[in-house]
Amino acid sequence: MAFPPLKNDLLLRAARGEETERAPVWVMRQAGRYLPEFQAVRAKHSFFEICRTPALAKELTLQPIRRYSGLIDAAIIFSDILVVPQALGMEVQMNPGPHFPDPLVTPADVEKLKRDVDVDKELGYVYEAITQTRQALDGEVPLIGFCGAPWTLFSYMIEGGGTKAFQKCKTWLFKYPEESKALLNRIADVCIDFLVGQVRAGAQLLQVFDSWAGELAPHHFREFSLPSLQRISSGVRKKLAEANLPAVPMTLFPKGVNSQLAALAEQAGYEVIGIDWCIEPANARAAVGDKVALQGNLDPNVLYGGREAIEREVKRMCESFRGGKATKAWIANLGHGITPGVDPDDLRWFFECVHKYSASG
């Protein structure tokens, strides 16, 4: 499939560890509720209806690219991490947060999941959205595909939605460790096929969101989450090579796992590690060395602090990532997703400040 040539490859160069004239910048959840144009579409359609309708998913993906043209360096397909549990046969409702009417209660419930998932059939609507969006972008910026990490998806599938306690899913880890690992691997295998399909459809970088990674003790993260993350990175590479598809860069966002960055850079198999705001960029760089690029890491709530605060904090972030050197192997972002109350003009100012303070020279 032929796509328009890429005009801005800043993101891909940074992901490969190269020096860039400034940091490429995008934000997690940039196609989101803070945009009035998003709200206008959302008012007429349910959340998963938008995900499953390629023309609507394309429109929401393109909204921040139109609004911030020339300031933003990547698009990320409008979808949700919970399409993978749906492909496994689970019902997920969004009202407004995610809700599973029939969660997994004991390992016997795993029998309710589909044994052999035809990912192309179950999630083909995401691929179609990616292909349409890639054409519509006309090469302005690269398009990111993504999925949730197995541990994060496992926790939703067992808790039945969001949680602050993680009691049910952790009970599984400690009471049924082998069954838990088997389920994590099953989820990982669906993720592998899903990510490969996204590259085939036109995704130019892939991100794996392990939003709940920081809820695990370090040794439990290494025992339960890391092996499935490694399974994804190696499995995706192997299948891309077998299919003669491009070996696109891969980003892992293991939120809250700042104590594990050195090990992740060494062992996880991703080109980019995303970091949250609870670590100084200079310390993150010291931990990972030059093994990986870094992505992040402004506290999303800084965007509520007014222009002076945004500029001050972006300047500090840029100085810490650069360490007195040229900008290299760094993708500027927030340390988690943008939240719904942000003024779109304040996000514009964030982008402008990143351009100013990350510029090499």
Secondary structure, 3 states (H helix, E strand, C coil): CCCCCCCCCHHHHHHCCCECCCCCECCCCCCCCCCHHHHHHHCCCCHHHHHHCHHHHHHHHHHHHHHCCCCCCCEECCCCCCHHHHHCCCCCEECCCEECCCCCCCHHHHHHCCCCCCHHHHHHHHHHHHHHHHHHHCCCCCEEEEEECHHHHHHHHHHCECCCCCHHHHHHHHHCHHHHHHHHHHHHHHHHHHHHHHHHHCCCEEEEEECCHHHCCHHHHHHHHHHHHHHHHHHHHHHHHHCCCCCCCEEEEECCCHHHHHHHHHHCCCCEEECCCCCCHHHHHHHHCCCCEEEEEECHHHHHCCHHHHHHHHHHHHHHHHCCCCCECEEEEECCCCCCCCCHHHHHHHHHHHHHHHCCC
